[in-house]
Amino acid sequence: MVDFFEIDETKKTVKILNLDDFSVDDLKKYIEELNQEIDRVNLEINKKDNFKKDAENYFK
């Protein structure tokens, strides 16, 4: 997603893009990269949920 985003590391935020500046091909590539990022985030959520469940089971 480096192609599209400017990241503010101190605030952990991403600047908003002006989509008018992109071609249709660029927008499709952007969607593809966003979907990959969503998948990555969902994997991290699942990993943390599993870790939490394991910890809860350990202390039961």
Secondary structure by P-SEA (a helix, b strand, c coil): cccccccccccccccccccccccaaaaaaaaaaaaaaaaaaaaaaaaaaaaaaaaaaaac
